[in-house]
Amino acid sequence: MSFDLASRLAARRAEHLYRQRPLLDSPQGPEVVVDGQPLLAFCSNDYLGLANHPEVIRALQDGAARWGVGGGASHLVIGHSTPHHELEEALAAFTGRPRALLFSTGYMANLAAVTALVGQGDTVLEDRLNHASLLDAGLLSGARFSRYLHNDAASLAARLDKATGNTLVVTDGVFSMDGDLAELPALCAAAREKGAWLMVDDAHGFGPLGAHGGGIVEHYGLGLDEMPVLVGTLGKAFGTAGAFVAGSEALIETLIQFARPYIYTTSQPPAVACATLKSLELLRTEGWRREHLNRLIARFRAGAAELGLTLMDSPTPIQPLVIGDSARAMDFSRLLREHGFLVGAIRPPTVPAGTARLRVTLSAAHSEEQVDRLLAALGECQALLAPESDA
Ligand SMILES: Cc1ncc(COP(=O)(O)O)c(C=O)c1O
């Protein structure tokens, strides 16, 4: 008996689903060097252009000089340092929640929150298009796990009727591969009626959404009662790394006591927390970044409509162009790259079968002229691509 990895890999290639990592040889930003080629990138989640901001870099450098590099141990042993603590307090104030807890990644924050809140005998209900980390968390929890139709409060309500034990409803805030917003007011109402808790992972909403970048809960004006479990990640619009869960005193203490992905891991380097404190300040106060980004979104959508390209119905910096077939999506992405543009093709299983797409993302670091150049390239590549039946 041996593992037949070669056939598994060959099958992945044959299905046009093989993944390769573009090698980035420059900092994040619109203009990148990938595999030795200068390209204009429209695929990062650095929505506000903070990942390579000089003040954030300086905060990281100063933080490393003051606090060293390694976290050294888990938070519960000796890894919880002053920058971590200050960042938690700043994130609690920013989100208007009593407390916040810092994690090294969003994947871990999601595993932690779901598995600490529900287990055997309980129920976890998730949007069918939730991020993989949320779906994995639901499966790992041991609770009864069911997925409701995308953004459909009636479908959720039907499942809530059959739920047993403590029930947690979990949704992306901004759906990562579609760019649309969760219908939180309707989902909240359905959950509250049945005494269920709602958890939102707003990885893609913090920064671009809300008057001060407070994400989907600021957008809809939802407080602690409506949204008891609020997750944000720091590697996207914050431009750094890590994640947080914000909520009540009791929620955060429960995570500290019971969440295994919190307890059994080394804290993130404290200098990263120093950098995030700076990027949080920029994210909150530099409203022009959101305004510019919103202008770019409107410009891109109008230009795409003129070209006859059908974008998904998204008001956020995530502007997917659904292609359908995986091979065709790869061809489109390859052609764009030949024209000097980097736009990722997203294929199953990341998205449902038959909905492969180009996931265009915009950033406040882009200029209007760069967006116009992307539109021109999309127009040219569209014309060069073979008709769908040949794909
Ligand atoms: C919606 C969502 N949640 C969580 C994550 C995971 O966050 P992290 O990259 O910090 O692990 C991602 C993407 O990475 C995401 O898109």
The ligand as an SDF file (V2000), in Angstrom:
LIG
                    3D

 16 16  0  0  0  0  0  0  0  0999 V2000
  -13.8990   35.5620    4.8650 C   0  0  0  0  0  0  0  0  0  0  0  0
  -12.5390   35.1300    5.3300 C   0  0  0  0  0  0  0  0  0  0  0  0
  -12.3950   34.7250    6.5890 N   0  0  0  0  0  0  0  0  0  0  0  0
  -11.2070   34.3200    7.0570 C   0  0  0  0  0  0  0  0  0  0  0  0
  -10.0930   34.3010    6.2510 C   0  0  0  0  0  0  0  0  0  0  0  0
   -8.8140   33.8160    6.8200 C   0  0  0  0  0  0  0  0  0  0  0  0
   -8.0760   34.8680    7.3250 O   0  0  0  0  0  0  0  0  0  0  0  0
   -6.5080   34.7350    7.4400 P   0  0  0  0  0  0  0  0  0  0  0  0
   -5.9440   34.9090    6.0700 O   0  0  0  0  0  0  0  0  0  0  0  0
   -6.0880   35.7930    8.3940 O   0  0  0  0  0  0  0  0  0  0  0  0
   -6.2370   33.3490    7.9630 O   0  0  0  0  0  0  0  0  0  0  0  0
  -10.2070   34.7330    4.9190 C   0  0  0  0  0  0  0  0  0  0  0  0
   -9.0770   34.7710    3.9750 C   0  0  0  0  0  0  0  0  0  0  0  0
   -7.9600   34.5990    4.1560 O   0  0  0  0  0  0  0  0  0  0  0  0
  -11.4580   35.1520    4.4450 C   0  0  0  0  0  0  0  0  0  0  0  0
  -11.6070   35.5460    3.1810 O   0  0  0  0  0  0  0  0  0  0  0  0
  1  2  1  0
  2  3  1  0
  2 15  2  0
  3  4  2  0
  4  5  1  0
  5  6  1  0
  5 12  2  0
  6  7  1  0
  7  8  1  0
  8  9  2  0
  8 10  1  0
  8 11  1  0
 12 13  1  0
 12 15  1  0
 13 14  2  0
 15 16  1  0
M  END
$$$$
